[in-house]
C-alpha cells in the first residue's frame, strides 16, 4: 500500500511540476514572437523583454519543414524531420538564442509539432526529402507502419479526431514505442539545449495517455542553463474545447496546462460592446473557464487572428488593447500569453520576407516595429501592463464598480486600479484602496524616470477620479503603486 501511495504522490508531483512556467521571480507573461528568426528573438530577449518584465517567449516550430510555394506561415507545421533547421535558423542559431535568452531570464518554449508529418512532398528546409503519399520520412526515420491509417476526421467522434488526418497531414501513431522514442529523443535534445517547455500543437488530435507517457519520459531541464535541479519542462497544450466538443480539455490537465480558448472567445465580444462589460464581474471559473492553475490564457493567437472574427486582434486595436490590459489586470490565476505578429491581408500570407529570407523587425523612434511587423508586445499599453501584473501579484480583486452596462473598474488590493469603457464616457469618483496621491496612467503613456508621458489620475480620500472619454485613443486606464508620481 505504501508503494502505491508513493507512486501516486510522485505522479502528482510530476504533473504539477510540468505546469510550472519556470519564470524568474518578478516576471510574468509569455510573448509569442510568431515567425521571428532565432537571432532576432535572442536580441529581443536582451534588449527589450528582459527589461520589461516578460517571462518567456514561444517560438515557432524550429524543426525542418516542407518548403511550400509562397512560403506561408503554416509550412512550419509540416515537419519533414526533427533536424533544427528552417527559415528561422539552424541549430547553432537556435542554441545561441536559447542560451542568450536564459542568461537574461527569458525562458524559451517551442511550438511542438508531434501529431503529424508533412503532407507536402519534396525537399525540406534542411535538404531532407519525404514522400507523404507512401508516408516515408527517412530522415527521422518514419515509414508507413508508424502512422494511423488514412481517414478523414469526423469532429463528432473523439476517436476519429485523434486517429484521422488533420487537414491531410500524415497522422503519427504515438501509441507505438518507436514513435514515442523518436519524439522523446527530439524533446530531450531541445532540453539539452536549454528550452523551458513546449506548446503542444494539435494536442486534442493525440491521445492523452500517449502524451502523458511521452512528457513523463523527457529528462529534467538543463541545470547548466540556470534551471533548478529536478525542474520539469512546462507543458501547455492546444486543446480547443468551447464546451460542446467531444474531446475535453480536462482530459489533458493531469500532466500539463491547456490553452484556454474560451478566454478570448468570451472576452472579445465584451470589449467590442456586443455583450455588456459589467457581465465580467464574476470573470473566471464562473464563466466556465478552467481553474487558472490549469491554463494558459490569451486574447488571440496566430490561428484565431486569421480564422475567427469572435477573437479581437491587432486590426481592432482599441478594444484589443483594453482586453489585453484586463487580462493582465485581473486576478484569474492563469499563465498569460500575448501574440506578437506581422501585418497580413490574407490567411496564408508569409511573414515579411526578401525572397525566401524572413526579414528582421526594425524599430521606429518610439520603439515600435516597422518592416511589416506589428509587434504588439512593444505597444506601451501592453508592456506597461506586464509591469502592472507584477506589481499587483498576490492581491485580490476589490472595489468592483460598473455603470450597469459597458463601463467597469476594479482595484487589485492596495496595489493597482483598472477601468475601461466599451461605450460612453466615464466621469466618476470610484472607491479604491490605493494610497492617496497622483499616479501615471500606464495605458495612455509610460512612467519614466519619475515622470509620466500620458495622463495622470489622482486619488484623494480613498477615491480615484476617472475621466475616460469614449472618443479617446485608449479604452482603458490603469495605475499601480510603482507608477506613483
N, C-alpha and C positions, 0 to 999 in steps of 0.2 A: 504493500500500500504506500509506504514511504517513497519507494522508487517512482510510482505512478505520480504522486504529488510533486516530486522533484521535476519530472519530465514536463508536467503541465506548467509548473512555475517557470521553467526555462523557456518553454514555447511562448508563454505570455510575455516574458521579458524580451525575447527576441522580437515579437510583434510590436511591442511598444517602442523599442529602440529603432525600428525601421520607420517610425513616424516622427523621428527627431530630425529636424532640418539641418542640424549641425551648424546653425548660425553662430557667429561670435556674439558674446553678450553685448547688448545695446544695439543690435542690428535686427532688422525685420524686412520682409517682403522679397520675393523673387521677381526679377525682371526677365522676361523672355525676349532676348535680343534676336529676334526672328531673322534668320538668313544672314546674320553678321559673320564675317570671316574671323577665324581664331585670333589673328594678330590684332584685329580691331577690338575684339572682346577683351583681350589682355590689357590693351591701352585704356579701355573704358573702366575696367576694374581699378586700375591705378590712378587715373586722372579724375574720375567722377564718382563712380558708385561707392567706393570706399570712403569718400569724403562726404557723402550724403546720407549715410546710414543704411544703405541697402544690405541685404543679407546674402543674396546669391543670384546666379544667372542660369536660366535654362537656355541651352544652346540647341540649335537644330541638329538632326541626326548627323553624326560625324563619319559614319562608315561609307564605304564605296557604294555608289548608287548607279542605276542605269542612266545613260545620257539620253535625254528626251528632247525632241525637236522643240525649239523655242525656250528651252531651259526653264520650264515652270517650277515654282517653288516645291510642288509635290513630287518632283523627281527624287528628292532626298528621302522620300518614304517608299522608295522602290529599291531595296537592298540587292546588291549583286554579291557582296561578300562582307565580312566584318573587318576588312582592312581599313584603317583610319586614313582615308584619302578621298576627298571630294572637293568641290569648289570652295569650301570654307578653309581648306588647307590640309597638309599631310600630317603624319603622326608627330613629327618634330614640332610643327606649329601648334598642334593640339596640346602636346606635353608642356610646351613653353607657356601656353595660355593658362593651363590649369595651375602650374606652379606659381606664376606671377599673380594670379587671382587669389590663390590660397595665401600667399605671402602678405596680402593686404586685407585678408579677412573676408573675401568674397568667395562663396562656395559655387562649384560648378555642377550642374545637373544636366545630363544628356537626355535628349529625346530618344528613347529606346524603341526601335522597330524590331520586334521579335515575333510578331504574329504571322508574318508572311515574308515572301521574297518577291522580287520584281516580276511584273507582267510584261515589261518592255524588254525586247531582246537586243542583242548586240554587245558592244564593248562598254564596260563600266568606267567610272572616273579614275580608277587605279589601273586600268588596262586589262582587267579580267573580263571574261565573257560568260554569258549564261544563255540558256535556251529554255525559256518558260514553257514552251509547248510540250517539251518532254520532262519538265521540272528538273532540269540539270543546272546545278550551280557549283561547278567543280572547285572553285577557289575556297569553298567552306570546308569540306565538300558535302553538298546535299544532292540526293538523287530522288527519283520519283517515290521511292519507298518511304521517304521521310515526310511526306505530305499527306493531308487528308484527300480523299477522292474529290474531284472537281464537282461542284454543285453551286447553285445559286442560293443566296440567303433568303429564307423566309423569316422576316423580322417579327413574326408572331410566335416563333418557336426558338427557345433558348439553345437547344442542341444545334439547330441549323445556324444560328448566329455564331456559334463557336467552332463549328466544323466545316462550314462552307466558305466560299471565297469572297472576301470584301473587295468589291469593285474589280473582280477578276484577278486579284493578286493571289499568288500561289500560297495556300494556307498550310503552314507547318503544323506537324503533329507533335505538340510539346509533351505528350504523354510518353514519348519514346525516350529512353535513357540517352541514346545517341544525340538526339536533337537538344535535349536538356544540357548535355555536356558541352555542346558547341556554344550554346548561349551563355552558359556559366563561364566558359573559358573567355568569351568576349567581355563579359562583365568583370571578371577578375582582372583582366588586362587593363580595363578602364580604372578599376580601383587602384591597381598598382601605380597608375599614372596620376592618381590623386583626386579623382572625381568624388563628390559627396553623395551622389544619388542619381535616381533615374525617374524621369517622367515616362510612364509606360504607354506608348501609343496603342490604340485599339485594344485595350485590356479586356473590354467586355466581349471581345471575339476570341478570348482564350479562357480555358477552364481555370477557376480559382485554385483548385488543388495543384494544377501544374505550375502556376505562377508561385504559389506558396513554396513548393518544393525547390524551384529554381532560385528564388531570392534567399531562401533559408540556407542554400549551399554556397552562396557567394561569400568570399572572405571578408573579414573585418576591414574597415577603412585604414588607409596607409598612415601610420603614426609619423613617418618621415615628412608628411605633408601637413603636419600640425593637428591631426585628429587624435583624440584621447584613445588610450588602449581599450579595445573592445567595442569601439564605436561601429555602428552598422550603417549601411547605405540607406539614405532617405528614399522611400518608395512612394510615389504618388501616381495614380493610375487614371487613365482616360476611360471612365465607365459612364456613358451617357445614360442617365436614368432620370426621367422627368415625372415619374410616378406611375406610368402605365406600361412601362417596358417589361418584357418577360425576364430580362436579366436585371437583377437588383444590385445597386452599388454596395449595399450592405454585405453582399456575398464576398466582397474583396477587402473589408476593413479589418479583418483579423490579422493581417500581415503587412498592412501599409495604409496610407491615406488614399482617398479618391478625390478626383476633381469634381467639385460641386457645381454642376451645370445649372441647377435651379437658382443659384445665387444671381447670376446675370439675367436669366430669363425673367425673374420676378422683379429685380431691381430696375431694369431698363424702362419698363412701362411707367413706373412711378416717377422717375426723374424726367421722363418725356411728357408727363402730365396726363397720361392716359388713365392712370389709377391715382387716387389721392395719396399724397406723400404721408399724410397722417396715419395711413394704414401701417407704416413702418414702426409704429410704437412698440410692437412686440416682435420685431425682426429677429430671426434666428430659428431655433428649432420649432417654435410655434407656427412658422411658415412651412414646415415640412423639411427644412434643411437638416442634414445630419449634424450630430454633435461636432463642434468645431475642431475637436481633437482628432477627428477622422477625415478632415477635409483640407483641400487647397481650393481657395475661392478666388473668383475673378469676375470682372465686369464683361470682358470679352476675351476671345483667344484668336489664334490665326485662322481657324476654320470659321468661327462664328461671324467675324467681321466681314466675311465674304458670302456666307451661306444663309444667315438667319437675321432678318430685319428686326426680330424681337430684341436682340442684343444692341446696346449702344456701342458705338465705336468712334474712331477719331473724326469721321466726317460729320458727326453731331457733337462738336467739341464742347459746347457749353454744358448741356446736361451730362455729357460723358465725364467731364472733369468733376462735376458736382457729385456724381455717383461714385467715382473712384475715391473722392475725398470722404464720402460717407463710409465706404468700405474700410478705409484706413482709420476713421474716427470711431467706428462702432466697436463695442467690446466683444462681439461674436468672436470666440477664440479660435479662429482659423489661421492657417498659413495663407497670407495674401500674395497674389501674383498679378503683375502688371504686364501687359503686352506692349512691346516697342516694335513698331512695324515700319513699312515703307508705303509710299503713295501707290495706289493702284486704281485702275478703272475697270479691269476685267478679272474674273475669278482666277484664271490661270497665270496672270501676269507675273513675269520673272522679277526678281529683285533688281535694283538699279545695277546695270551692267555695262561694260565696254566689251561687246562681243561675248565671249564665254567667261570673262573675268568679272566677278562681282566687285562693284565699286565700294570703296571705303566711304563711310559717312564723313562729311565735312561740317564745320561748325561756324555759325554766324557770330557776330559780336556779342549777342546776348546768350550764347551757349547753345542755342537751338540748332538742330541738324538741318543740313542742306543736302544737295546732291541726290534728291529723290527720297531721302529717309525722313520719316515722321518723328521717330524718337520721342514717344510720349513720356518716357521716363525723365526726359530733360525739360519737360514743361514744368515751370516753377510751382503751379498749384499741386502737381503730383509729387515731385521730390520733396517739397516742403511738408507734405502730409506724411511722408515716410518718417520725417523727424518728429512730427506730431505723435505718430503711433508709438514711437519710442518714449516720448515724454510722458505719455499717459499710461504706460504699462502698469498693470496691477490695480487700476481703478475701475469702478463700476459706472454704468450709465446712471446719471442723476439729473434731476431738474428737467424732465421731458416737457417740452412746450410745443403746441401746434395751434393753428387757427381753425382746426376742424376741417381743413381742406388740403391745400397744396403748399403749406409753409410749416417747417419743423425746426426745432432746435433742441439741443441737449448738452449737458456737461459730462465730462469724464472726471468725476470727483472734484477735487480742487486743483486739477492739472490742466484741463483743456475744455474748450467750448466750440461747438459747431452749429451752424444754422444754414438753411437752404430754402429756396423758393422755386417752385415749378411754374407758378403764375402769380402775378400781383406783387406789390411792394411789401416788404417787411418794414414796419416802423413801430418798434415796440421796445419796452424795457423788460428784459427776461431774467428771471432769477438764475443765479449761478453761485457755485461755491468757490470760484477762483478769488484770490485776494484782490482788493480794490487796486486800481491803477490803470495805466494806459498800455495797451498791447498792440502788437503789429498783426494785422490780418495777413496771414501767410498764403491766402488764396489770391488776393489782388496784387500782392507784392512779396518781398522777402525781407527777413530780418538779417541785416548785415552790419557787423561792427557797431552794434548798439543802435543802429538806425533802421527805419522802415521805408522800403521803396514803394509800398502801397498805402492803403488807408489804415487808420487806426480805430480801435474800439476801446471805449472807456468803461470800466466797472466802478460803480460807486454804490455803497450801501447794499452790496450783495446782488446788484442787478447790472446787466450789461445792456447798453443802449445799442440796438441793432438797426441800422439803416441800410437796407439792401433793396435796390430797385430792380424791377423785372427787366428793365432795359439796359442794365449794366452788363459789362462783358462777361462777368462771372455770376453763377447762380448760387454761390455759397460763400460763407466767411468762416474762418477758423482762427482761433488763438490758443496759445498754450503758455505755460509758465516759463519756458525757455526763450520766449519771444516777447518778454515784458520790457517796455522802454523805461 
